[in-house]
Amino acid sequence: MKSGILTLLLLIAGVTTSFAHYMWLETSASGTLNSAHEVKVRFGEYTYGVIEEVNGDAFQSVSDFKLWLVLPDGSKKGLDVQAKDNYYLATFVPSQEGVYTLALDNKNMKVLDYSQYDMGIMKPQYHAKAKVVVGQSFSPLESTNPEGIEIIDHSKSAYAVNGEVKLQILFQGKPLPENEVSIYMTDLWSKKLWTDENGMVSFTLPWDQLYTVEATYDENTPGSFNQHAYEYIWHCATYSLMPLKN
């Protein structure tokens, strides 16, 4: 099931936006030791310039999420968020040098019945990630979603214009081969890639702007959630990154 086709059909049909949209994290890729670092949680269609208001019905439908931070030493802690106008805000203070993994997880979304659009009955799930580097140490992001889909950054240097990004798509801890990956920027710019046999994709960053990466997967396992039966789980993972300013 191709995410681009699904998004187009949903926008045309005017059905629930919680499935057409996705969640992503916005933060600076570089942090400073002992200085507060901000993280924003957003929901919408980034490339279309659609960012939902926190108090709107669309964002409220995905507001039961958890946000946490994995420190360079592997320890993990939850982050509290504050509602703003069109994002939730969290802050943390880096206490050690290395790579910090930010992860958002939302498995508490209601079952959606899209049978009338020939898309069946699904249980959506979101998982969003971002990376913050303090100092000059680079290492892959920590795995944070062993039950679903996630994006692991294997880049070996800071993000830079014309620099290379290497990502791996995992599903339940295993590489997801031949899976579509979408890269989005503002003003309707997008690019489609496919993972190799190891679930890897690579690309360069042509401009100094925020990029969001999305990968989806249909897990054809029926079940029930809050006493509502579903036919499959629709997994959506995102990863956001921005080149460092010169």
N, C-alpha and C positions, 0 to 999 in steps of 0.2 A: 504494500500500500504506500504510494508515494506521498510524502508530506506536502509537496507543492501542490499537487492536484487536489488533495484533501482541503488545504487551506483555501484554494480558489473556489471549490464547490461550497464550502461553508460560508465564505463571504458573500457569494452570489445568493445562496439560499437564505442568508440572514439568521442562521441558527446560532446556538449558544457560542459566544466568543471564547469561552474558556478552552475550547479544543483548537480553534483556529490560531489563537495566540500562544505565546510561550513566556516563561519566566526566565529572567537573566539577572546576573549580578554586575554592578558597575563599581570599579575601584581602581585606584592607581596601582600599576604593577610594581612600583618601587616604594618601599616603606623605610622609615627612619627609626632607629633604635630609641625606645623610651618616648616616642612621640605618638599622639593619637592618630589613628588611621581610620578613615571612613569607608563604609561599604553601603551601597544602595541596592535594594531589591526592587526590580521593575517587572511590569507585566504588560504585554501588548504585542505589536508587530513593529520591531525596530526599523526595518528597512522602509516601511510605509510611513514612518513618523507617528505611529499610533502608540501612545503611552497612556494607559488607563489611570484614572483617578483612584486613589486608595479607597475612598468612600463610595465608589460606584459599584454597581451590581457585579460587573465583570471581575474586578479585583477582589471583591469580597468572596467570590466563589472559589478563589484559590488562596485565601488568606490563612488557612490552617497549615502553615508550613513551619519547618524547623530550620534554623540557621546555626551552623557551628564552625569552629575554627580548629584546624589541626596544626599544631606548632612544629617547628623543625625537629624537636626531640621526639615527636610522635604522640605527645599528649594531646588530648582533645577537650574542648570546652564549648558549651552553648553560648550564643550571643543573643542578647536582648535587642529588640527592635522598637523603634518609635515611628508611628505613622506620620508621614508628611503629606504634601498635596498629591503627588503622583509617584511616590516611592516610600518604602520603609527604610529607615536609617539605622545602621548599627556601627559601633566603633570598638576598636581594640587598640591596645598599646603593645607593640612588639617588645619582647623582653630578651630576645636572643636572635642572633644572626642566622640566616638560612631562608628556606622556602616555607611560606605559610600557605596552606590549602584552605580556601573558603568553600563551603558546601551548603547548598540549600536542598531540602528534601520535602516533597509533598506527595504523600500517598493517601491523603484523606479527602480526595475529591469524589463527588457523587458519580454514580453510574449514569452514563448518557446513552439514550436509545436513539440511534440514527438509522433504524431499520428502513424508514421511509426514503432514505437517501442511499440505500443499498450498502451501508457501512456497518450494519449490525449493531450490537449492544456492547459498549466498551467501558472499561474502567481506566480513565486517564491517570498518569503519574508523571510528575516533573522532578528532575534533578539538575541543578545548576551549580557551576563551579567557577572559581576565579583563583588567580595566583598572585601572591605578594612576595617579593624578594627583598630581604634586608641584608645588605652587604653584597658580596660578589659570588656567593655560593649558589650553584644551580643544580637542581635535582628534579626528577619527575614528581608530579603531583601525587599525593597519597590517594589510594583507592578508598572511596567513601560510599559506594552503593553496591554491595555484593549481591543484593537481590534484584537489581535492575540494570539499566543502562547508564554509562558514565563516560566522560571524556578525560583522558589522561594526557597531560602536556609533557612531551619528552624533549622540548627545545633546550639547547645547551648554552644559550646566551640570552641577553636581554632583548625584548622586542624592539625592533628598529625598522624604519622605513626601508624597504627592499630586503629586509632580513627574512630568514626562513623560519617557519613554524612547523613543528612535527607533533602530530597528535595521534593518539590511539583510542579507538572506540572499543569499549568492553561491554559485554552483557553477561551478568552473573559471574564476573571475574574472568571471563574468557574473551579473546579477541573476536570481534564481529566482522567477518570478511564480506566483501562485496556489498557493503551497506552504503546507502547514499548519505552524504554529509553536505549541508548547506552552509555557506559563509555569507553573512549579510553585513552591509554597510548602509548608511543613510542614502536617501535619494534613489531608492529602488535598485541599488547596485547589489548583485548577488552572484554567487558562483557555486556550481554543483561539482562535487568530487565523489569518488567511490573509494572505499577502503581496499587495501590489498589483502593478501591471504593472512597477514598478521594484524589486520584491523587498523593499519596505519594510513595516514594521509599527510601530505606536506604541501605547503604553499608559501608564497611570499606576501608581504604586506606593502601594497603599492602606495598607500597614503597614510598620513598622520591623523587617523581617526579611530574611533571605537569600532571594533569588529565583534559580531556575535556569531558563534558557530552552533549549529543545531544538528542533532542526529536523532532519529526515531526508530522504533522497532515494535512490531506487533507480536506479542506473546500469546499464541493461540491456546491458552489454557482457560477454560471456563471456571467460574466461581461465583461468589456472592460477596457483597459489601453492604453493610447496614440493611440487611434483609432484601437487597435488590440483586438479582442474578445478572451476570454479564457473560458474554461469549469469549472475550479476549481482553488483554491488558494492553493499552497503548502507552508505551514508554517514550518519554521525551527528555533528552539531555541537552543542556546548553553549556557553552563556555565563552566567556567574554575576555577580550584582551585589547590593549591599546599600546602602540609604539611609544617608547620614551621620547620626550622632547629633547632635541639637541641643545 
